[in-house]
Amino acid sequence: MRIVISIIVLTLVAVSGMAQTHLSSPDVKSDPKAEALKLYLAIQKQDWKTMYFLTLFSPNVRKEMPDDADAFATGVRAGINSEKDGQKTIDDLLNNLSEITVLDPVMTADKADVPTSAKLTVNGRTVFFKGTAHMIKDRDVWKWDLTFSDDTKTATEQALLALIGKPQ
């Protein structure tokens, strides 16, 4: 799983060289639990365009991110495909996730920690994971919080590991 996260992280670092000044998708709601579920499902489905609208990077990183969700998604896919067995590795993990759920958030001002869980089945073996989606409110819209670091690799890796969580 660490390899999959590394591939996603490297890809997001690669696309962070363009400006992120996007507004939220018109259908985004101000509910951290719902947004955390959308985020987890977008990652599982490798829907990088949707993930773009559900994520907030640090102000310095946002200046470097694309303001075009399609360009962002294309960059993420290109980054994944540039790694040896990148797409296969990601597919092996994400296509075997099921029963993704989120629970009620613990909220503090403009931040929310949303408990997550998922089932991963590989080669007939099932493992349950429990994690946390760290969300932040940005102009009345809840997004995945990657604002804690100007280092995209560090922020993405830490946030993905927290989202997926640990085996139970």
N, C-alpha and C positions, 0 to 999 in steps of 0.2 A: 504494500500500500504506500510506503514511503516513496517508491519510484513514481507512482502515479501522481502523488502530490508534487513531487519535484518537477515532473513534466508540466503540470498545470502552472506551477510557480514560474518556471523558466519562460513559459509562453506568455504569461501576464507581464513579466518583466520586459519581454521583447516588445510588447505592444504599448508599454508605458511611455514610449518616446513621442507620443502625440498628445495633444491637449484634450482633457476631459472637462467639458463645460456643459455637458448635457443636462437637460431638465428631465424630470421623471416621466416615465411612460404614462400616457393619459389614464390607464386603468389601474395605476398604483393606488392602494388604499393606505390610510394611516393606522395600520394595525401591525405591531411587530410580529405577532404570532403568524398571521397570514403571510407577511412578507418573508419571514424566515422559511416557511414551507415552500413558497414560490422559489426562493433562492436555492434551497436544497434540491428541489425537483428540476430546476433549470440546470444545475450542475450535473445531476444524474443523467438528464437528457442531452447533455452537452449543448445546451441552448445558450451560447455565449452572448448572443444579442440580448436576451432577457436578463442574463446575469449583469450585463453592463448597466442596465437601468436599476438594478437592485443593490448596487455596490457603491460605497463612498470611500474614495482614497483620500490621503492627506492633501491639503491645499497645494503643496509643492508638486506632488505626483499628478494631481488633477490638471495642472498647467501643461503637463507633458502627455496626457492621455488624449486619444481621439475624441472628437465631439460628434462622432458618427458611429452609431451602434453597429452598423453593417461592417464598417472598416475594422472596428474592434473585434468583432466575431471572426472576420476573415483572418486577422492577425493571430488570434488565439489558435484557430485551426491550423494555420501555417506553422506556428510554433510547435504544436503537437506533432504534426507530420514531419517536422525537421529532425525529431529525435528518433533514434533507432528503435523500432517497434513501439513508437510513441502512441499511435492510435490503438494498436492492439492492447497495449498495457492499460490504457485508460478504459477501453471497452471491457476488458476482463474484470475490472473493478466496478465501474459504474453500471454496466448492464446486469450485474449480479446483485445490485442493491435492491431491496424491496422493503415494504412495510415502513416507509419513511413517515415519521410522525413528529409533531412538535407539541409541546405542552404550554401551559400558560406562562408568560414571561415574568421575570422578576425585574421591576422597573425602578430606575433611579433617574429622575429629571429627564434628560434627553437620551438616555441609554436604556437598553433592555437586554437582558440575558434570557434567551429562549431555549429551554431544554429540548434536545433533539434525540431521536433514536432511529436506528435502521437495522435491517437484517441483511447480512452478506452471506451468500451461499457460493462456495467455490469447491468444485470436485465433490459435491455431495455433502460437504461439511458446512454447517451453519454457525455463524457467529453473530451475536447481537452487539451493536455499538451504541454508546450513549455519549452525547456531546452537548455543545452549547453554541448557538448562533448568537454572536455578539452584534447587536443592532444599535444604530444611532439614528436619531431623528434629524433630518435635514429639510428645513423649510416645510414642516408638517408631514414629511414622508419618511417612513422608516426604511433604512438601508443597512446592508451588511457593513459593519464598521471595520474599515482598513485604514482609518485615519491616524492610528497610533504610531506609524512609522513612515518616514520618507523613503525607506528601503522597500520597494514593492515586493521583492523576493521574501524578505523577512515577514512583512505584513501578511502576504497571501499564505505563506506556509503556516504561520501561527494560526491564522483564522481558519484555514481548511482543516488543520489538525483538531482545532477546538470544535468545529462544526461536526465533523465525522465522529470525533471522540475516541474513546477507548473501548476495547472489547470487554464485554461483561461475562 
